[in-house]
Amino acid sequence: MNMDLKKYRSKRSFEKTSEPEGRKRKRKNNGNPSFVIQKHAASHLHYDFRLESEGVLKSWAVPKGIPGLREKRLAMMVEDHPLEYQNFEGVITEGNYGAGTVMIWDKGTYKLKDESSLAAKIKKGEFSFQLFGKKIRGEFSMVKIKNSEKNTWLLIGKNNISQSMIDMELSAVSGKSMKEISLGQIDLHMYPEAIKSPMPEFINPMLATFIEKPFRKKNWLFEIKWDGYRIVARKENKDVDLYSRNKQQFKDKFFTIAQSLRKIPGDFVLDGEVVALDSDGKSNFQMLQKYLTEKKGILIYYVFDIMHIGGYDVTNLELKERRNILDKLIVGLENVRISEFVEEDGIKLFENISGHGGEGIIAKRNDSFYLPDFRGPDWLKIKSILTQEAVICGFTKPQGGRKKFGSLILGLYENKKLKFIGHVGGGFDEKLLSEVYEKLMPLVTDSCPFEKIPKTNTEPIWVLPQLVCEVKFFEWTDEGIFRHPIFLGLRSDKDAKSVKRELPRKINEISNTFSKKKLILTNLEKIYWPDDEYTKGDLIEYYRKISKYILPYLINRPQSLNRFPNGIYEKSFFQKNMSDVPGWIKKVKIFSESEEKEIEYMICQDEDSLIYMANLGCIEINPWNSSLRNLENPDYMVFDIDPQDLPFSAAVKVAQETKKILDKISIEGYCKTSGKRGLHIYVPVAAQYSYDQVKEFAKIVNILVHRATPEISSIERKPNMRNKKVYLDYLQNRKGQTMAAAYCLRPVMGAPVSTPIEWSELNSRLDPTKFNMRTIFGRLEKKGDVWKNMLRAGKDIDLAKSLILLERLVHKKVKQKEPAHVVNNNKNRVYKAKKK
């Protein structure tokens, strides 16, 4: 190791810092030696003055900066640095020696006053030199203070010192400020989870779930709920865009905000709220409305998140990490501020905010990811004042001394239809009445926008449902009407079609975590069930909530994914080979004889894997009948009862007959709705038999069921030979065949769920459509999982003995359509099935 650089290297771990390791280099005879002055924001801001000598940089730390004419500065000599260090500009990351931002403040060449070597001059303790830099030119001296234990020197400005017109606050090489240099290094060195990606045109903001009460909890932070316009700020080069949630541009209306954001270095996408503050510093929505029309008031952009910065997507960083980036990014701007927060105690903040007339608070998990356009359990809002967006559908004629109109007639959307939610006449002064009236008059129409004309206070005048307003109110009535509403203002940032009733959820309905893995969820507002307006976000939320019930039927089983990336009415496809899934998801390679190749199946072991599947648009989850412990032997026998185009009651009759036969041979079955037209009956066999043995046994049972119900059932494989009868499909018991899992959704209207039922429910009153995405959780709360013992049963089943009982049932039949040898031939394949 070069002895001159030994001390330099001993202080640094080059796996963790981007500083050059360097080596001693021989001086090339090509003119004057080099110098560099680096501005260094470490624990204390200082300047590092370095002169090239004998293949290294002799270095001094100058706390007060480079002196002017006849000025003196203390300079502490430090360890030699490699020559490559003169080109280092960037960030020394936290945990490393000298952590902080380094700027090349000036660089160039120098010349000693005489021909002696610099090393000799340093040993002597005094030397003079001239600097030829980009910023500074002139003569300086360096004098060592005698008897100094700390190797302290004086740097003295002497003659002809001049400064160029270059900005002294910017790098002499890159032209960047210290902040810009720091910004350019944030993601590369401190946040490895950030993903390199091009600048997005727009990012739909993450949404908060409305809950009833505040709470205290570790790993949560609590912010003020600002009463303004939610704004996504996008800066690329010097261009700033300010978008609302419906992508409406506000950079002209909020010009002062855009102007301030231009001062922040680099490119970024921020999330925050633009508010107008009153004299007490409280956000006031009506003052914001006044600002939009009169440009009067104090406008502030409270930033609470960041989604993209410097060419990196940071939505996959935890909230606390994104907050760290904001702290470094937003400094010293009067009208752009970081929204402050408190940790753990949301109750105290809520009481404080409520006591001062504030709107409420927002609660966020400290380790949550930013999920664009998603309303989930990681961001929650608690309101101290009830507010609701509403669509203006008309107005009533004024009475008494009132001008323009009496009250506004309001509605919101439920199942794509406008629903009347009451009138609002309070909250207006004469000026506001005129402003709203002017916007309403061009929208007047003869047609009532409601399907059923509501009863109004006085004669109504209908308008096209395009304007959105915000109302505060006391409570909802039992009929879903506002009680004591007050008009707050128009919402030009909201789309009328997006206005829906907002009701609080109970805190115990909200999961403590969404995902432990780094999942990036996409297109969450895409409609998957058009008739029901259920979205991909609803699909993911369903599987998150149902995970503890469905996972026992998925764990350790190869999955065949039925993917609907554009919803239930668009093209779908099955996917078996999942070789490209993230490394944290379990996979298994299985050779397929039919395809003559090895297939890498996904194994869904946990909630995160389940969410990953749902994010791929996998509505229907189809696991194998066998598990990894014994892929050749199924854990259960399946009876698939498919009524095709017959009424569901036909499937019920066939299922009841199947149960009768199973009861006669003392075999327990478990029934569930298929989630579509049919029924499934599972018989647990505890992996004691091969697929062929189980398949042949199921075939015999199906033959007997068909004999008992010949008028409505069939075992014919070809649809054109079934004569529109209930199909008994024993072939579902082949290796590699899959069935819709218990509690999985099905891709049909209503988002039905394949639901385990009790045998007592299998009757003419059974309606499988009542088990769906929205209702299943109420059922589970009352009954729990009625199949909870299914996978643990079946160890005592002896198919050979059961087959003897089946044979007796065959011979008891008077009108036998199939000869007994059909059963006997199958018996020979099953009789010695019991594993030894």
N, C-alpha and C positions, 0 to 999 in steps of 0.2 A: 504493500500500500504506500502511496506517496505520502511522505511525512508532513509536507506542507498542508495537505488536505485531510489529514487524519482526524483532527479535532472537528472540522466541518462535518465530516461523514459520521462521526460518533454521535452527533447530536440529532441525526435524522434517520428516519426509516423510509427508504425510497419506494417501498411498496405502498406507502400511505401519503406521500407528498409528491407533487409534480415538479418540485425543484430538481435541477440537474445534478446527477451524481458527479459528473465531470472527472477530469484527469489533468495532471500537470502537462502543459504543452510547451514546446520549444518556441521561442520568439522567432517569427519570420521577419526578415529585414524588409519591411514594406512601409516605411514612414514612421510617424510618431506612434507611441503606444496609446492604448484606449483608456477612457475613463467612463464611468457611469454613476449617475446619482439616482437612487431609487427611493421613492416616497413609500413608507412602510407603516401601514395602520395595524400595528400589533397591539399588545396590551397598552402601549402608549404610542401616539403618532410621533414618528421621527424620520430622518433622512439617512440613508446609507450611502456613504461616499466611498467609491472604489477606484483604485488606480492599478493598471496592469503592471506587473513586475515579475520577470523570470517565470512566466507560464502560469501565474495565478493572479487573482485580484486582491491586493492589499486593501483592507477594509476598515472603515471607521463609522461608528454610529453617531450622527449629529442631531441631538434632540431638537434644537431650535432652528434648524435649516441652514442653508448656505448663506454666508455673510455678504453684505454689501460693502461698499468702499469704506475702509477704515473701521469696519466692524469685526468683532471677534466672536467665535462660537466654540463652546466646548465640543470636543470630538473624542469618543472612547474607541480605542483600537480594539478590534475583535478578530476572530479567526479568519484566515485566508479563505477566499471563495474561489471556485473554479472559474476559468475564463468564460465558460458557457453561461454563467450567472448574469453577465451583462445583458443578455437577451431575455432574461426571465421577467415576465409580467403576468400576474394572475393572482390566485388565492392559495395561500398555505392553509390547508383545512384544519379544523379544530382537532386538538389532540396532538398536533405536531409542534415542534419547536418553532417559535416565531409566528404562530398562527395569525393570519390576517391578510389583508390585501396589499399587493406590491405593484407599484406603478414605476415605469421607467420615466422619471421626471425629466432627466436630461442625459444626453450621451454625446460622445465625440472623442477627440484625442487631446493629449496634453504633452507639454515639453518642459523638462527640467531646465533650470536656469544655467546649469553647467553640464558637462558631459559625464559626471559621475553616475553610478547606478543608483536606482531608488533604494535598493536594499541597504547600500552603504549609507545613504542619507538618513534612512530610518534609524539605523544603528547609532548614527551620530546624534540624532534627536532634533534635527532642524533641516528644512529644505524649502525652496521656493520653486514655483512652476506656473506655467500659463495653461489655461483651459481654452479649448476651441470647441464649444458645444453648440447645440441648436438653440438653447435658451440663453446661456451665459458664456461670455468671453471676458478674459482679463487675467491679471496676475494675483496669485494667492501665495501665502506661506503656511507651513505647518510646523508648529513648535511644540516639542514635548515639555510638559510641566515637570520640573525637576522633583525628584524624590516621590513621584506619583506611583503608588502601589497598583492603581487601577489602569496603568498605561494610558493616562489622560493627556490629550493634546489640545492645542488651540488652533483652530482654522481661522486664518486672518485674511480679510479682503484688502488688497494693496493698491494696485494701479490699473487704470483704464478698464474698470469693470463695467460692462454694458449688458443690457437685456434686450432680447429680440422682441418682436411683436407677437410671438407665439403665446397663446393663453397659458399662464403659469399654473392654472388648475388642471390642465389636461396633459395627458401623456405625450412626450416628445416623439413617440413612435406610432402609437395607435390612434392618438387624438381622443382617447376616452378619458372620462372622469374616473375617480376612485370608485364611485357607485356603479358605473357602467362596467368596469373591470370586475367588480365583485359579482354583479348580476350575471355576467357571461359565464361565471364559473359555478354558480349555485348548483345546478342540476348535475353537471359532470362529476363533481367531486364529493358532493354531500348527499345526493339523493339518487342512488343507483336504480331505484324502482321506476323513476321517470322514464317515459318512452319517447324516443326521438320521433317526431311527426311534423308534417307541414302545418302551417297556421290554418286553423279552421275558420270557415266563413262565419259560423255562428254555433253557439253551444246552448242548447235548451237548459235553463237553470234547474238545479235540484229542488225538490219541493218538500215541505214539512207536513207531517200528519197532525191534525187537530185533536188534542186530547183534553180531558176534563180538568185535571188538577196539576199544580206544580209538584215537584218532588226533589228529594236529596239523593244523590247517588255518586259514588266514585266513578272516575273516568268519564264524567259528563261535564260539559261547560254550558253556561247559560248567558245569553245575550239579550239585549233589549229588542223587542219587536218594533221595528221602525214603521211609522205610519206614512208611507210614501209610494214611490214607483220603483218596483223591482227592475234593475237595469244591469244588463251585461255590457261591460266596457271592453272593446277590442281595439288594441293599438298595434299597427303594423307600420314600420318606418315612422313617419310623422303623422300618419292618418289615424284619427280616432273615430270610432263608431260607438254610439250609445243605443243599445237595442232594448226594447221591452220584451216581455215573454212571448208576445205575438209577433215579434220581429219588426216592430214599428221603430223607425229611426227617430232619435231624440237629440242628436248632437247639435242641431240648431236651437232647439228650445232650451237645452241645458248647455249653452255655449261656454259658460264660465267653467263648468266641470270638464268639458272636453279640452279647454285651454290648459287647465292644470295637469291633466293626464298626459299631455304632450311633453311635459317637463320630466316625466319619469323615463329613465333610460330603457332602451330595449323594447322588444315586442311582448305582448301579453294579452290574456283574456281574464277579466276580473268579474266577480259577482258581488253585487251590493244593492243598496237602496238609496235613491235620491230623495231627500226630504227637505222641507222648509222648516226652519226653526223659529219658534216664537222668542219673546224677550227672556223667557226663563230657560231657553235652550232645549225645549221640548218639541218634538216633531209634531206638526199640525197639518193634516191633510187638506183642510180648507185653505190654509195659507199657501200650500203648494198649488192648488187650483188658481189662486190669485196670482201667483208668480207666472203661471203659464199664460195668463191673459194680460197682466200688467207689468211683468218683469220686475216686481217689487218683492223684497224679502231676502232672507239669508238662505242660500242654497248650499247643501252639504251632500257629498256622496260618501256614505258610510260603506266601506268595503269589508266584507266578511269572508271572502274566499277567492281563490285563484285556480284556474283550470288549465292554463297554458302559459308557458314563459320561455322565451329564448329558443324556440324550436323544439320544446319538449312538452308533451302531455303530462300534467302532474295530477290528474284526477285519481290516479292509482296510488298516490301517497296518502298517508293518514292525515286527518285534519290538523293535528298538532304540527306536522311537518309543513303542511301548506301554510299554516299560520306563521311559522318561522320565516318562510319566504316572504310573506307579506310584511313582516316587521322590517326586513332589510330593504324592501322595495319602496314602501310608502313612508317617506320621511320629510317633514318640513313643509307640507302643502296645507294651506289654510282651509280649503274647501274640499279636500279629499282626505278622509281620515279612516283609520282602521276601527271597526266596530269593537268596542271593548267587551270583556266577558268576565264572569266570575266562575270559579270551579266548585263543583259538588253541591252547593246549597242553592237550588233553584227557588225554594220556598221564600227565603229571605229576600232575594232579588224581586220576586213576583210581588210580595207585599209592599216593597219599596216603590216599585213602578206603579202598582195599582193605587197606592196612597197619593201619588202625584198626578193621577189622571192619565197615566200611560196606557197603551193598548194591550200590552202583555209582554211575554218573553218567548224566546226560542231556545230549545234544549238540543244539544248535539253531542253525539258520542265523540270523544277525543280521538279514537282510532278509526273513525268512519272514513270511507272513501267517498269521493264525489261522484254521484250517480246521476248523470244528466237526465232531466225529464222524468224523474222517478220520485214517487211519494212513498216512502217506506218507514221503517221503525227507527232509523238512525238520526233523523231530524224531526223534532216535535215542536208544535207551537201551542202555547197556553194563553188564552185571551182573558184579559180582565174586563174588556168591553166587547160585547157581541157585535160583530160586523158581518155583513154579507154582501157580496156583489149581486146585482140584479139587472135584468134586461128591462129597459123601458118599452112597454108595449102600447102605451097610450096615455092620455091625460083627461081629466074632467074639467068642465067649464067652471070658471071662477064664480064665487058668490060673494055678496056683501061688498066690501071695499077691496077685495083681492083682485089683482090684475093678472093677465096672461092665462093662467090656469089655476085650478083649485089644488089638485094633487096629481102625482104621477101614478099610473097603473103599472104594476111590476110583475115580472115573471122570472122563471128560471127553467132550465132544461132537465127533464126526466124522461129517459128512454126516447130521446130525440124529439120530444114534444114539449112545448111550452106549458108550464103549470103556473097558474095564478097564485101569487104569494102576498097580495095585499096592495095598499096605497101608501104613499108617503107625501105629506104636505108640509111637514115641519122642517126647519133648517134653512129656509129661503129668506133672503132679503130681496128688495125690489130689483137690484142689479142682477142677482143670481137668477131670479125668475125670468128676467129678460134674456139673459145669456142662454139658458136652457131652452126657452121658448123658441128662440131663433134657430137652434139646432133641430128642434122637433118639427117645425112647420114644413120643411122640404120632405119629411118622411110620412106625412099624413096620408092615410089610405082608407078606403071604404071597408076593407076586410079586417075582421077581428083576427089577430094572430093566434088566439087560443082556439083549440079544437071545440071546447065548450065555453060559450060566452059567460064570463063571470058577472056577478052582481056588483055594480059600482055605486059609489056614493051619489053621484049625479050623472047626467048624460055623458057618455064616454066619447072621446075622439081617438080613433086608433091610429097607430103609427107603425111603420115597418120596424121589426125588432132588431135594430142595429146598434143603438146606444146602450152603454153599460154605465151604471152608477154604483156608488157604494153607500150603504145604509147602516147606521147603528140602530140597535133595537134592544128591547128588554128581554124578550123570549119568543119562542115559537108557540103558537096555539096548537091545540090537538088537531086542528084542521090544516096545519102547516102554513099559517098566516102570520105575518109580522105583528107583534104586539108593541105599541109605542115606537114606531120607527121615526128616525130623523135622517134627513138627506145630508150626506157629507160632501158629495161632489161626483162629477163625471169621471169615468175611467177610460181615457182614450188609449191606455196601454193594454186593454183586455179585449178579447174577441167574444162577441155575444154568444156564440155557439159553445164556448168553454164554460159558461156560467152554470154551476150546479150547486145544489144545497150542500152546505158544509156543516156536518154534525160531528160532535166530539166523540172520540173513542175512549174507552177506559184504559188506564195505564197498564192494567194486567193483560190487556189484549195485545200490547206492543212487545215484540221480542226484544231482548237485551242486545242481540247482535244480529247483523244481517249475514255476514260471511267472514270467516277467519282467513280465507284465501284472497289473493289479489285478483278478484274477478272484475272484469270490465263489462258492464251490462249495456246493451245497445237497443235502440229503437223501442224504448219502453212504452211509448204512446201509440205504437202501431196497433191498429184494430185487428184482433184475431177472430173474435166472434161478432160479426157485423150486426146481427139481429139483436144482440144483447149489449153491444158496445163494450164488450170485455176486451182489454188490451193485453199486449205481451207482458206489461208490468203486472197486470192482474194474474196472469198465468204464473209468473215467477213468485209473486206473493202467495198464491195458493200453495205451491209446492214447498215454499218455506214453512208455511203454517202447518201443513199436513205431514211434514217430514217425519215426525216421531211415529206416526201411524203407518206410513207407507214403507219406510226404510226396512223394517223386519222382512218384508216380502221382496226386497231388492238386494240386500247385502249378500255378497259372495256369488251373485248370479250374473252370468254374461247378459248384456243388454242389447236389444235390437231397438234402435231409436226410430220412431215414426215422426219425421220432422215436417212441420208446416211453416216455413219461414215467412210466408205472406198471408197467413190466416187459413181458416178451415175451408174456404171455398176456392182457394188457389192450389196450385200444384204442390204435391207432397212427395216425399220419398223415404224409403227405409234405409237406414245406415247401420251396418254391422262393424265394418272396419274402422276403428277409431285410433289409428296409430299416431295421429297428430294432436291428441289432447295434451294438456299441460302435464308436466312430470309428476305433480302431486296426486294425479288421478290414477287409481289402480287399473291395470290392464292385464289381460291374459291372452296368450296365443293358442288357438285351437285349429287343428287341421280339419278342413271341410272336404269330405270325400266327394260330395256332389260338385263342388267348385274346383276340386283338385288343387287347393292352395291353402296356405295358412292364413287365418283371419285373426286380427288383433281386436278382441272385444273389450269394451269398457265395463268396469265393475263399479257400481254405484255404492260406495261404502259410507257416505256421510251426507249431511245437509248441503255442504258446498258442492259436492259432485252432482247432487240432485239439481241445484240451482244452475250449475254449468249446463246440464242437459236442457233445462227449460230455456236458458238463454240462447240455445241453438234452435229454438222453435220446436222442441220436442214436446208435443202435447200428450201423446200417448206413450206410455212406458211399458215395454214388453220384455220381461225377464224369462230366462230359461226355466224349465221345470226342475232342473237339477242344479246343484251348487258346486263350487270348486272342490269341496271335500270329496265328491264322487260324481264327476260329470257324466259317467256312463249310466248311473242309476238315478231316476227322478225321485224327488221328495214327495211328490203327490201325483195321483191319477186325475185326469181332467175329463169332465163330461161337458162338452160345448153344445148348448141347446139354442139353435138359431132358427127363429120362426120365419125368416125371410120376409115375405110380404103379408104374412098372416097377423092377426091381432096378437098382442102380447099375452092375452089370456090362453092362447094355444101353447105358448112356451111354459106357462105356469102349470098347465095340465100335464105336460110331458115331464117337467121337473118333479111334480108330485109323484108320478108313476116311477120315476127313477129312484126317488127316496124310498118308496114302498119296497122295491126290489133290494135296495141296499139294507133296509131294515130286516128283511127276511133272511139275509145271510150275515146279519149282525155286523155290518160295516157302517161306520159313521162317516157321513158326508157333510160338507160345509157349502152353503149356497151363497152366491152373490149375483147382483145384477151385472150384466155385461157393460152397462153404461150406454148401450145402444138399444137394440130390439130384443136381445136374448137374455139367457141366464147361464151361469157357469156353476157347476158343482165340482168341488175338489174333494178327493179322498186321500188323506195323508198315508204314505206307505213307508216313510222313514228310510228312503234310499236302500231298501232291501232287495229290489228287483231291477232287472234291466228294462230299458225302454220297450223292447219287443214284448217282454212278458206283460208289462203293464198295458201296452196297447192292445194285445190280444184279449186280455181280461175285460178291458173297457168295451171292446167290440161285442163280446158275449152279452154284457149287460145291456148294451144298446139294442142288440137283437131282441132281447126279452122286452125292453121298453117299447120297441116298435110293434111287437106282437100284441102288446096290451093296448096300443093306440094306433092301429093301422090307418085309421081314417084321417089322422092329422100328422103323422110322423113318417120319416123316411131315413134310410141309411145309404141311399144312392149318392155317389159322389158327383155325378153330372147333374147340374141344375135342371136341364131340360127333361130329366127323367123323374124328378121329384114331384111333379104335379102340384107345385106350390104348397108343399108340406114342411113341417118343422124338421130341419136337418139335424141329425145326430152325428156329430163329427168326432169319432174316436181317433182319427188320425192326428189330432192335436197332441197325442201322446208319443209322437216320434221325437227322436233326439234332434235338438236344434229348433223345434217348433216353439213358438212363444205365444203367450196370452197376455191380454191387458191386465196389469197388476191390480190387486185390491187397492182402492182409493186413487187410482189414476184417472185423470180427465179423459174425455173422449171428444174427438173433433167434430161434433155435431151441434146444432142449434140448442141453446140452453146451457151449454157447458156441463153436461151430466157427468156423474162420477160412478165408476164401477164400485158398487157398494155392498159389502158383506151384510147379509140379513139373517135374522133368526128364522127357523122353519115355520114358526107360528105366523110370520108375516107373509109367507108364500100362499096367497089366496087371491081371490078375484078382485080384492080392493087394492092390491099392490100396484103402485104407479111409479115406475123407475125414474120418471122425469123429475120427481120431487127430490131426488138425491142429486144435487148439483153443487157447483162451485160456491154458491152463497149459503146453501142450507146445510151442507154436510157437517159443519162444525157444531151447529146446534144439536144435531143427532148424536155426535160423538160426546158432547158434554153430558147428555142424558144417559146414553147407553154404553159409551166407551167402545172399544173394538170388540165386536161380538165374535171375531175370528182369532182372538189372542192365543187360543190353545191349538189352532190348526197345525202350525208347523212343529209343535212339540208332540203331536199325536202320531198314531200309525205304527208304532213299534210292535204292537201285538197282532197286527194283521197277518194272517196266513192265507195267501192267495190259493194255495193248493186245496186247503180244506174248504175255503169259500167256493171254489170251483165245483166241488162235489155237491154242495148245496144248490148251486146254480143248475147243475145237470138234473137234479131232482125237480126243480121248477120247470125245466124244459119238458120233461116227460109227463108232468101234470097237465100240460096244455092239451086241450081237446082238439082245437082247430090250430094245428101246427103248420105254419106256412113254410118254414125251413125244416128239412129233415134233421134228425138228432145228430147225424154224423158231422154236420157243420160245427156244432158245439163240441163234439168229441174230438174233432181234428184240432180245434183251438185248445181244448183241454190238455192235449198231449204237449203243447208248447208251454203251458203254464204250470202243469201239475208239479214239476220238480223245481219250482221257481225259488223256493225259500233258500236264501244264501246260507252256505255252511260256515 
